[in-house]
Amino acid sequence: MLAAEWIKKIESVYQNKAYDGTPSKPIITKIGRELIKPIDEEFGVGIDYNSPDYVMREVLKHNVWQFSVAKNHNDNARLNNLLLRPDGSLRPWSEFKREALFVVGESNRYLKTEYDTIVAGAQMSRLWMEIQRDKHIFPYVQLIVVQDDHTSEICSPLHNLIFEVDDPVLAFYFPPNHFNCRTGAKKLRYGKPSDNFTLPKIPEAFQNNVGVTGKIFTDKNKYIENTPNDVLKDADELSRRFEKYQRLKDDSNYYDVEFGDNSGLKATHKEHTFNSDTGKYEKEARDILFNEGNEIIMLSEKAPEGVKTPDGLLNEKVADIKTVLGNKGTIGKNSIIDKIKQGNSQGCEIVILQFPKESVHLFEKVDLEEDFKSSKKLLMSRNKEIKIKEVWVILDKEIKKFSY
């Protein structure tokens, strides 16, 4: 798993002689999608939006995306530390690659344990929701520890202990209590709370009730604890996008819904129309943006006659794709200005100027700075609110971004 992605990352770290602090989206996306599967399997994917099960499912998945980002950040930091030998000299490529593959292999071997921890966490969070829901009928909880040669010293003292549902102990001693934990719990209608027992020392990262906090991996998890907050914030966007992807997949109004290896998201509304002449270029631009890790949603263009709606949303901002083809190898003096004006009238925050392969050469004749000034002057002279914030230019498959 991930062999090609990791080789590419290892080569990048060595070529740049540093890790720049940016996590590897293809690796995070592949790991994250695999690790959230047990959560979807436990809670289901067809549950009502905003129901308690839905909310808990998404909270847990956000936590797993956060863990995936943190794990990758720590792995990349370890690769960075391998660049130099203990004496401060640069390792040759062959030596660095050998050491790096060992680090990556070690990290990948832990994925099974981490996956199993997510399975247990999802199951126990669901059980805790049931315990809270039914506590007026089943007011007690009994911890059940699997008793065999593999029983952990951590969990062994907890076997058969009975607590009232709202006993504060269960905020810290509710499974999973460690990696590879097999302890469970069951609801009791009748019981007597245990006394004269000694609570074991649980690893700080597991002193947690997943059903209460929504965290399978707490802030004390070594990966999360060692990851800067600004890097962890990447999980917010990954979680939001994947939730949106799953909702769009279930929405019959959308088709061609994909979540890419680079965390890009694309979807097209069935009422979005592709022009018979330039539609192929619009699709091409959509896919280029998607493959570069952007979120591009092509919306319905159903509107009153004469009203030109924008194409959709690019990273949650209103956007429209304007294809620049020229005429017989030339581009009109006001061509770019007109496209910007039209984008502004459509309420766009981003205008995308697409120069397909056959018209890339026309960009050499464009003075964007001058066109920006002229279009702004024209809009202000007509008392038009300037809504555009950015202009993106696609040159064949290369994307350039400009502030407007």
C-alpha positions in Angstrom: 0.0 0.0 0.0 1.2 3.5 -0.9 4.5 2.3 -2.4 4.5 4.7 -5.4 3.3 7.7 -3.3 6.0 7.2 -0.7 8.8 6.7 -3.3 7.7 10.0 -4.8 7.7 11.8 -1.4 11.1 10.3 -0.5 12.6 11.5 -3.7 11.0 15.0 -3.2 12.5 15.3 0.3 15.9 14.3 -0.9 15.9 16.6 -4.0 14.7 19.6 -1.9 17.0 18.7 1.0 14.1 19.4 3.3 10.5 18.8 4.3 8.6 22.1 3.9 6.0 21.2 6.4 3.2 20.5 3.9 1.6 17.1 4.4 1.4 14.7 1.4 -2.2 14.9 0.2 -2.2 11.7 -1.9 -0.9 9.7 1.0 -3.2 11.3 3.5 -6.2 10.8 1.2 -5.5 7.1 0.6 -4.9 6.4 4.3 -7.8 8.5 5.5 -10.3 6.9 3.2 -9.2 3.4 4.4 -9.3 4.3 8.0 -12.7 5.9 8.0 -14.3 2.8 6.5 -15.0 1.1 9.9 -16.9 4.2 11.0 -19.2 4.2 8.0 -19.7 0.4 8.4 -20.7 0.9 12.1 -23.0 3.9 11.6 -24.1 3.3 8.0 -24.0 5.8 5.1 -27.7 6.2 4.5 -28.6 7.7 7.9 -30.7 10.9 8.2 -28.7 14.1 7.9 -28.2 15.8 11.3 -29.5 12.8 13.2 -27.4 11.9 16.4 -25.8 9.0 14.5 -24.9 11.2 11.6 -23.4 13.8 13.8 -21.3 11.3 15.7 -20.2 9.6 12.5 -18.9 12.8 11.1 -17.2 13.9 14.3 -15.4 10.6 14.5 -14.4 10.8 10.8 -13.0 14.3 11.3 -10.9 12.9 14.2 -9.6 10.2 11.9 -8.7 12.7 9.1 -6.9 14.7 11.8 -5.0 11.6 12.8 -4.1 10.8 9.2 -2.7 14.4 8.7 -0.8 14.2 11.9 0.6 10.7 11.2 1.8 11.9 7.8 3.4 15.1 9.2 5.3 13.0 11.7 6.5 10.5 9.1 7.7 13.4 6.8 9.5 15.0 9.7 11.3 11.7 10.4 12.3 11.6 6.7 13.7 15.1 7.0 15.8 14.1 10.0 17.4 11.3 7.9 19.0 13.7 5.5 22.0 14.2 7.6 24.3 11.6 9.3 25.1 12.0 13.0 28.3 13.8 12.0 26.3 16.4 10.1 27.3 15.2 6.6 24.6 14.7 3.9 23.6 11.0 3.4 24.1 9.8 -0.2 20.9 9.0 -2.0 21.2 5.2 -1.7 21.7 5.4 2.0 18.9 7.9 2.5 16.5 5.8 0.5 17.3 2.7 2.5 16.8 4.5 5.8 13.6 6.2 4.6 12.0 3.0 3.4 12.6 1.5 6.8 10.8 4.5 8.4 7.9 4.2 6.0 7.6 0.5 6.4 7.5 0.8 10.1 4.7 3.4 9.9 2.7 1.3 7.5 3.0 -1.8 9.7 1.2 0.2 12.5 -1.8 0.9 10.1 -3.4 -2.5 11.0 -3.3 -1.6 14.8 -4.6 1.9 14.1 -7.4 0.5 11.9 -8.4 -2.0 14.7 -8.4 0.9 17.2 -10.8 2.8 15.0 -13.1 -0.3 14.7 -13.2 -0.5 18.5 -13.7 3.2 18.9 -16.6 3.3 16.5 -18.3 0.3 18.1 -17.9 1.7 21.6 -19.0 5.2 20.7 -22.2 3.7 19.2 -22.7 1.5 22.3 -22.3 4.6 24.5 -25.0 6.4 22.6 -27.3 3.4 23.2 -26.3 3.3 26.9 -27.2 7.0 27.3 -30.4 6.6 25.4 -31.6 3.6 27.5 -30.2 4.5 30.9 -33.7 5.0 32.4 -34.2 1.2 31.7 -30.6 0.0 32.0 -28.9 2.2 34.7 -25.7 0.2 35.0 -22.7 -0.7 32.8 -20.5 -3.7 33.2 -17.0 -3.8 31.7 -16.1 -7.2 30.1 -12.5 -8.0 29.6 -11.5 -10.9 27.3 -9.7 -13.4 29.5 -6.9 -15.3 27.7 -3.1 -15.4 27.3 -3.2 -12.1 25.5 -5.2 -10.2 28.1 -3.5 -6.8 28.8 -2.4 -6.0 32.3 -4.0 -2.6 31.7 -7.5 -4.0 31.3 -7.4 -7.1 33.5 -8.3 -5.3 36.7 -11.4 -3.9 35.0 -13.1 -7.2 34.4 -16.7 -7.4 35.5 -16.6 -4.0 37.3 -20.1 -2.5 37.4 -20.7 1.3 37.4 -23.7 3.5 37.3 -24.1 4.9 33.8 -23.2 8.5 34.8 -20.3 7.5 37.1 -17.4 9.9 36.3 -15.0 6.9 36.1 -16.6 6.0 32.7 -15.4 9.3 31.3 -11.8 7.9 31.5 -12.1 4.1 31.7 -14.4 3.2 28.8 -12.8 1.1 26.1 -10.7 1.1 24.0 -8.2 1.6 26.8 -5.0 1.0 24.7 -4.0 -0.1 21.3 -5.2 -3.7 20.5 -7.8 -3.4 23.3 -10.5 -6.1 23.3 -12.4 -4.9 26.3 -16.2 -4.4 25.8 -19.1 -3.3 27.9 -22.8 -4.2 28.3 -25.9 -2.6 29.7 -27.5 -3.9 32.9 -31.0 -3.5 34.1 -30.0 -4.6 37.6 -26.7 -4.6 39.4 -24.7 -3.4 42.3 -21.9 -0.8 41.7 -18.5 -2.3 42.4 -16.4 -1.2 45.4 -13.0 -2.1 46.8 -11.3 -2.1 43.3 -8.1 -0.5 42.1 -8.2 1.3 38.8 -5.2 0.5 36.5 -3.0 3.2 34.9 -4.3 3.7 31.4 -2.1 5.5 28.8 -2.9 9.2 28.8 -3.8 9.1 25.1 -6.6 6.6 26.0 -8.0 8.3 29.1 -11.1 9.1 27.2 -14.7 8.0 26.4 -15.0 8.1 22.6 -18.8 8.3 22.9 -18.5 11.5 24.9 -15.6 13.3 23.2 -15.9 11.9 19.6 -12.2 11.3 19.7 -10.7 7.9 19.0 -7.3 9.6 18.9 -7.1 12.3 21.6 -4.9 15.4 21.7 -2.4 13.3 23.7 -1.9 10.9 20.8 1.8 11.2 20.0 1.2 12.1 16.3 -1.4 14.7 17.1 0.5 16.2 20.0 3.6 16.7 17.9 1.8 18.3 14.9 1.4 22.1 14.7 -2.2 23.4 14.8 -1.9 25.1 11.4 -1.1 21.7 9.9 -3.9 19.9 11.8 -6.3 22.4 10.2 -5.9 20.6 6.9 -8.1 17.9 8.4 -11.0 20.4 8.6 -11.1 20.8 4.8 -10.5 17.1 4.1 -13.4 16.1 6.5 -15.7 18.7 5.0 -15.0 17.7 1.5 -15.4 14.0 2.1 -18.7 14.5 3.9 -19.9 16.6 0.9 -18.6 14.0 -1.5 -20.7 11.3 0.2 -23.8 13.5 0.2 -23.4 14.4 -3.5 -23.0 10.7 -4.3 -26.4 10.0 -2.8 -28.0 13.0 -4.5 -29.7 11.9 -7.7 -29.4 15.5 -9.1 -25.6 15.1 -9.4 -23.5 12.8 -11.6 -19.7 12.3 -12.2 -19.1 12.7 -8.5 -15.5 11.9 -7.5 -13.1 12.4 -4.6 -9.6 12.3 -6.0 -6.3 11.0 -4.8 -5.2 14.6 -4.4 -8.3 15.3 -2.2 -10.0 17.1 -5.1 -13.8 17.0 -5.4 -15.9 17.3 -8.5 -19.6 16.9 -9.3 -21.9 18.0 -12.1 -25.6 18.9 -11.7 -27.9 17.2 -14.2 -29.2 20.6 -15.2 -25.8 22.0 -16.0 -25.5 22.5 -19.7 -22.3 22.1 -21.7 -22.2 24.3 -24.8 -22.0 22.2 -28.0 -19.0 24.3 -29.2 -17.0 24.9 -26.0 -18.4 22.3 -23.7 -15.5 20.0 -24.2 -13.1 22.7 -23.0 -15.3 23.4 -20.0 -15.1 19.7 -19.0 -11.4 19.7 -19.6 -11.0 22.8 -17.3 -13.2 21.2 -14.7 -11.0 18.0 -14.7 -7.8 20.0 -14.6 -8.9 21.9 -11.5 -10.1 18.6 -9.9 -6.9 16.8 -10.5 -5.0 19.7 -8.9 -6.8 19.1 -5.7 -9.6 21.7 -6.0 -13.3 21.4 -5.3 -15.2 22.1 -8.4 -19.0 21.8 -8.4 -20.9 22.5 -11.7 -24.3 23.8 -10.6 -27.7 23.9 -12.3 -27.9 26.5 -15.0 -31.7 26.5 -15.1 -32.6 30.2 -15.1 -35.1 32.7 -16.7 -34.4 33.3 -20.4 -31.6 35.7 -21.0 -30.0 35.2 -17.6 -26.5 33.7 -17.7 -25.8 31.9 -14.5 -22.2 31.1 -13.3 -20.9 27.6 -14.0 -20.6 26.7 -10.3 -18.4 26.8 -7.2 -14.7 26.6 -7.1 -13.5 25.9 -3.6 -16.9 27.1 -2.4 -16.6 30.4 -4.3 -18.9 31.4 -7.2 -16.9 30.8 -10.4 -17.3 30.6 -14.2 -15.0 29.1 -16.8 -14.3 31.3 -19.9 -12.7 29.6 -22.8 -10.3 31.7 -24.8 -10.0 30.4 -28.4 -9.3 33.5 -30.4 -10.0 33.9 -34.1 -7.6 32.7 -36.8 -4.6 32.9 -34.4 -5.4 36.3 -32.9 -7.3 37.5 -29.8 -9.6 40.5 -29.8 -8.4 43.7 -28.0 -11.3 43.6 -25.6 -11.8 39.8 -25.4 -10.4 39.3 -21.9 -12.0 42.5 -20.6 -15.4 41.3 -21.9 -15.0 37.9 -20.2 -14.1 39.6 -16.9 -17.1 41.9 -17.2 -19.4 39.0 -17.9 -18.0 37.1 -15.0 -18.6 40.0 -12.7 -22.3 40.4 -13.9 -22.7 36.7 -13.0 -21.7 37.4 -9.5 -18.4 35.5 -9.8 -15.7 35.7 -7.1 -13.3 33.8 -9.4 -13.1 34.0 -13.2 -11.3 31.2 -14.9 -9.7 32.0 -18.2 -9.0 28.8 -20.0 -6.5 28.7 -22.9 -6.7 25.2 -24.4 -3.7 23.6 -25.9 -4.4 25.0 -29.3 -4.7 28.6 -28.0 -2.0 28.7 -25.3 0.2 30.9 -27.6 -2.5 33.7 -27.4 -1.7 34.3 -23.8 1.6 35.9 -24.8 -0.4 38.7 -26.4 -2.5 39.3 -23.2 -1.6 42.1 -20.8 -3.5 41.0 -17.7 -2.5 43.9 -15.6 -3.8 46.4 -18.2 -6.9 44.3 -18.8 -7.6 44.3 -15.0 -7.3 48.1 -14.8 -9.5 48.6 -17.9 -12.2 46.3 -16.7 -12.3 47.8 -13.2 -12.4 51.3 -14.6 -15.3 50.3 -16.9 -17.2 48.6 -14.1 -16.8 51.5 -11.7 -17.9 54.0 -14.4 -21.2 52.1 -14.6 -21.5 52.0 -10.8 -21.1 48.2 -10.8 -20.1 46.4 -7.6 -16.8 44.6 -8.2 -17.4 41.1 -7.0 -14.4 39.4 -8.6 -11.5 38.6 -6.2 -9.3 36.3 -8.3 -8.7 35.4 -11.9 -7.3 32.0 -12.6 -5.6 31.2 -15.9 -5.4 27.7 -17.3 -2.6 27.3 -19.9 -3.2 23.9 -21.4 -2.9 22.0 -18.0 -1.0 24.6 -16.0 -2.9 26.8 -13.5 -1.8 30.4 -12.7 -3.6 32.5 -10.1 -3.9 36.3 -10.0 -5.5 38.6 -7.5 -8.0 40.9 -9.2 
